[in-house]
Amino acid sequence: MKRAALSVLAAAILTSRAPAQAQDMSHTEKLSLQPKRVKGLLLGFGYELGEYSGQVKAVNKQTRALGMFSSDYAKTTFTVASPRLKAPMTVSCEGGQNRFGFSWIDFKRNDLAYVCNFEGGPPDASFALVLSDGKFMDKLYQPQRAAEIRYGGVTLRAKTRKMPGSMPLGGGSTMSYVILKGDQEVGGMVRTPFKGTVYLPVQGSSDRDAAAAMALALFFFTDPGAQTR
């Protein structure tokens, strides 16, 4: 009986929660994002994403007390070098005050936001990610997240969506995002163990740098969903 019930539940999740079709990324450039070791770097790792490269340091702390109290803390710092930057940009991300309204999201969100500050980037550069207080079925598929970035006069948004190659169930973690400019899909990110797939606007697009910065911030965010929900 238990196996039958689990099978019915799994089928319900796959049919009712997972989108019938992944987002269409045929107009974008598909790139691989894979962390790699850097000689002499004891803490952190390096990465390459197309013409972008840099180093990453991440801290993730979880606190539990008698099964009644829990808290999570995530802090990430990464650098970005590219032919369009005079010097590497440093991006520092952690919990903080959200600068955006997020009136466009359709889910109940937590008050806590994950924000990024950009040193050496465009003067207007800022990023925020908000997490949802999702329902049971939402948590089993993948928690709802929403992000917004302003970068060099470009404003992009990201939402939790099924992307090409993403798993049907996230097990409590966010596996994939679509990146939007207005209502237009301009990119996306899929997280798999130890690496990711990123879809960026094609070379020459004025949205490419903003989409890359957003994809990197989303990928390096240590999602607490699987541990805290």
WOHUKA-V366944 format. One record per pair of residues at least 24 apart in sequence whose C-alpha atoms are under 10 Angstrom apart, sorted by the first residue. I is the first residue (numbers start at 1). J is the second residue. D is the distance in whole Angstrom. If there is no record, write none. Layout:
I;J;D
I;J;D
//
This chain:
9;137;10
10;140;10
10;169;9
12;137;9
13;137;7
13;138;9
13;140;8
13;141;7
13;168;9
13;169;8
14;141;8
14;168;7
14;169;8
16;137;9
16;141;10
17;137;7
17;138;7
17;140;9
17;141;7
17;142;9
17;168;9
17;169;9
18;138;10
18;141;7
18;142;9
18;161;9
18;162;7
18;167;10
18;168;6
18;169;8
19;161;8
19;162;7
19;163;9
19;168;9
20;162;9
21;162;8
21;163;8
21;164;9
22;161;8
22;162;5
22;163;5
22;164;5
22;165;8
22;166;9
22;178;10
23;161;8
23;162;7
23;163;5
23;164;7
23;177;10
23;178;7
23;185;8
23;187;9
23;188;9
24;163;8
24;164;8
24;178;10
24;185;8
24;186;10
24;187;9
24;188;10
25;163;8
25;164;8
25;178;9
25;185;8
25;186;8
25;187;7
25;188;8
25;199;7
25;200;9
25;201;10
26;187;10
26;199;9
27;185;9
27;186;8
27;187;9
27;199;9
27;200;9
27;201;8
27;202;8
28;185;9
28;186;7
28;187;6
28;188;9
28;198;9
28;199;6
28;200;5
28;201;5
28;202;6
28;203;9
28;208;10
29;186;10
29;187;8
29;198;8
29;199;5
29;200;5
29;201;6
29;202;5
29;203;8
29;208;10
30;187;9
30;188;9
30;189;10
30;197;7
30;198;6
30;199;5
30;200;7
30;201;9
30;202;9
31;189;10
31;196;9
31;197;6
31;198;5
31;199;6
31;200;8
32;189;10
32;190;10
32;195;8
32;196;6
32;197;5
32;198;6
32;199;9
33;189;9
33;190;10
33;191;9
33;194;9
33;195;6
33;196;5
33;197;6
33;198;7
33;215;10
33;216;9
33;219;9
34;192;10
34;193;10
34;194;7
34;195;4
34;196;6
34;197;9
35;194;7
35;195;7
35;196;9
35;220;10
36;194;10
36;195;10
44;76;10
44;77;9
44;78;9
45;78;9
46;78;9
46;79;9
47;78;10
47;79;10
47;80;9
47;195;10
47;216;10
48;80;9
48;81;10
49;80;10
49;82;10
49;196;10
49;197;9
49;198;8
49;200;10
49;212;8
49;215;10
49;216;9
50;82;9
50;198;10
50;200;10
50;203;10
50;212;9
51;80;10
51;81;8
51;82;6
51;83;7
51;84;10
51;203;10
52;79;10
52;80;6
52;81;6
52;82;5
52;83;8
52;84;10
52;85;10
52;88;10
52;209;9
52;212;8
52;213;9
52;216;10
53;78;10
53;79;8
53;80;6
53;81;5
53;82;7
53;88;9
54;78;7
54;79;5
54;80;5
54;81;6
54;82;9
54;88;8
54;89;9
54;90;9
55;79;5
55;80;8
55;81;9
55;90;9
56;80;9
56;90;10
56;91;10
56;220;8
57;92;10
57;220;9
58;92;10
58;93;9
58;94;10
58;220;8
58;221;8
58;222;8
59;94;10
59;221;10
59;222;8
60;221;9
60;222;7
60;223;9
60;224;9
61;222;10
61;224;10
62;224;9
62;227;9
62;228;9
64;228;10
70;228;8
71;224;10
71;228;8
72;223;10
72;224;7
72;227;9
72;228;8
73;114;10
73;222;9
73;224;9
74;114;8
74;221;7
74;222;6
74;223;8
74;224;9
75;114;9
75;115;10
75;116;10
75;220;10
75;221;8
75;222;8
76;116;9
76;217;9
76;220;7
76;221;7
76;222;8
77;116;9
77;117;10
77;118;10
77;217;9
77;220;9
77;221;10
78;118;10
78;216;9
78;217;9
78;220;8
79;118;9
79;119;9
79;120;10
79;216;10
80;120;10
80;121;9
80;212;10
80;213;8
80;216;9
82;209;9
84;209;9
85;120;8
85;121;8
85;122;10
85;209;10
86;120;9
86;121;10
87;120;7
87;121;9
88;119;9
88;120;7
88;121;9
89;118;7
89;119;6
89;120;5
89;121;6
89;122;9
90;116;10
90;117;8
90;118;6
90;119;5
90;120;6
90;121;8
91;116;6
91;117;6
91;118;5
91;119;6
91;120;9
91;121;9
91;125;10
91;126;10
91;127;10
91;213;9
91;216;10
91;217;8
92;116;5
92;117;5
92;118;7
92;119;8
92;217;9
93;117;6
93;118;9
93;127;9
93;128;9
93;217;8
93;220;9
93;221;8
94;128;10
94;129;10
94;221;9
95;128;9
95;129;9
95;130;10
96;128;9
97;128;9
98;126;10
98;127;9
98;128;6
98;129;8
98;130;8
99;126;8
99;127;8
99;128;7
99;148;10
100;126;9
100;127;9
100;128;7
100;129;10
100;147;9
100;148;8
100;149;9
100;150;10
101;148;10
102;128;10
102;129;10
102;130;9
102;146;8
102;147;8
102;148;8
102;157;10
104;146;9
104;157;10
105;130;10
105;132;10
105;144;10
105;145;9
105;146;7
105;147;10
105;159;9
106;132;10
106;144;10
106;146;10
107;131;9
107;132;7
107;133;8
107;134;8
107;135;10
107;144;8
107;145;9
107;146;9
108;132;6
108;133;6
108;134;7
108;135;10
108;144;9
109;133;5
109;134;8
109;144;9
109;145;9
109;146;9
110;134;10
113;147;10
114;147;9
114;217;10
114;221;9
115;147;9
115;148;10
115;149;10
115;217;9
116;149;9
116;214;10
116;217;8
118;151;9
118;213;10
121;151;8
121;152;8
122;150;9
122;151;6
122;152;5
122;153;8
123;150;10
123;151;8
123;152;7
123;153;9
124;149;10
124;150;6
124;151;6
124;152;6
124;153;7
124;154;9
125;149;7
125;150;5
125;151;4
125;152;7
125;153;8
125;154;9
125;155;10
125;210;9
125;213;10
126;150;5
126;151;7
126;152;10
126;155;10
126;213;10
126;214;10
127;151;9
127;155;10
127;156;10
127;157;10
127;213;9
127;214;8
127;217;8
127;218;10
128;157;10
128;214;10
128;217;9
128;218;10
129;157;10
129;158;9
129;159;10
129;214;10
129;217;9
129;218;8
129;221;9
131;223;10
131;224;10
131;225;9
133;229;10
134;229;10
136;172;10
136;229;9
137;172;10
138;169;10
138;170;10
138;172;9
139;169;9
139;170;8
139;171;8
139;172;5
139;173;8
139;174;9
139;225;8
139;226;9
139;229;7
140;169;7
140;170;7
140;171;6
140;172;5
140;173;9
140;225;10
140;226;9
140;229;9
141;167;9
141;168;7
141;169;5
141;170;5
141;171;7
141;172;7
141;173;8
141;174;9
141;175;9
142;167;10
142;168;9
142;169;6
142;170;5
142;171;7
142;172;5
142;173;6
142;174;5
142;175;7
142;176;9
142;225;8
142;226;9
143;170;8
143;171;9
143;172;6
143;173;6
143;174;6
143;175;9
143;223;10
143;224;10
143;225;7
143;226;9
143;229;9
144;172;10
144;173;9
144;174;7
144;177;10
144;225;10
145;174;8
145;176;10
145;177;8
145;218;10
146;177;9
146;178;10
146;179;10
146;218;10
147;177;9
147;179;9
147;214;8
147;217;10
147;218;8
148;179;9
148;180;9
148;214;8
149;210;7
149;211;9
149;213;8
149;214;7
149;217;10
150;210;7
150;211;10
150;213;10
150;214;9
151;207;9
151;209;8
151;210;5
151;211;9
151;213;8
151;214;9
152;206;9
152;207;9
152;209;9
152;210;7
153;206;9
153;207;9
153;210;9
154;181;9
154;206;8
154;207;7
154;208;10
154;209;9
154;210;7
154;211;9
155;180;9
155;181;7
155;182;8
155;207;9
155;210;8
155;211;9
156;180;6
156;181;5
156;182;7
156;183;10
156;184;10
156;185;10
156;186;9
156;187;10
156;207;8
156;210;7
156;211;7
156;214;8
157;181;6
157;182;8
157;183;9
157;185;10
157;186;10
157;211;9
157;214;9
158;185;9
158;187;9
158;188;8
158;189;9
158;211;9
158;214;8
158;215;9
158;218;9
159;188;9
160;188;10
160;189;10
161;188;9
161;189;10
161;190;10
162;188;10
162;189;10
162;190;9
163;187;10
163;188;7
163;189;8
163;190;7
163;197;10
163;199;10
164;188;9
164;189;9
164;190;8
164;197;9
164;199;10
165;190;7
165;191;9
165;192;9
165;197;9
166;190;6
166;191;7
166;192;8
166;196;10
166;197;9
167;191;9
167;192;8
170;225;9
170;226;8
171;225;9
171;226;6
171;227;10
171;229;10
172;223;9
172;224;8
172;225;5
172;226;4
172;227;8
172;228;9
172;229;7
173;222;9
173;223;6
173;224;7
173;225;5
173;226;5
173;227;9
173;228;10
173;229;9
174;218;10
174;219;10
174;222;10
174;223;7
174;224;9
174;225;7
174;226;9
175;219;9
175;223;10
176;218;9
176;219;9
177;215;9
177;218;8
177;219;10
178;215;9
179;211;7
179;214;8
179;215;8
180;211;9
181;207;9
181;211;10
186;211;8
187;211;7
187;212;9
187;214;10
187;215;9
188;212;9
188;214;9
188;215;7
188;218;10
189;214;9
189;215;6
189;216;9
189;218;8
189;219;7
190;215;9
190;218;10
190;219;8
191;218;9
191;219;7
191;220;10
192;219;10
195;219;9
//
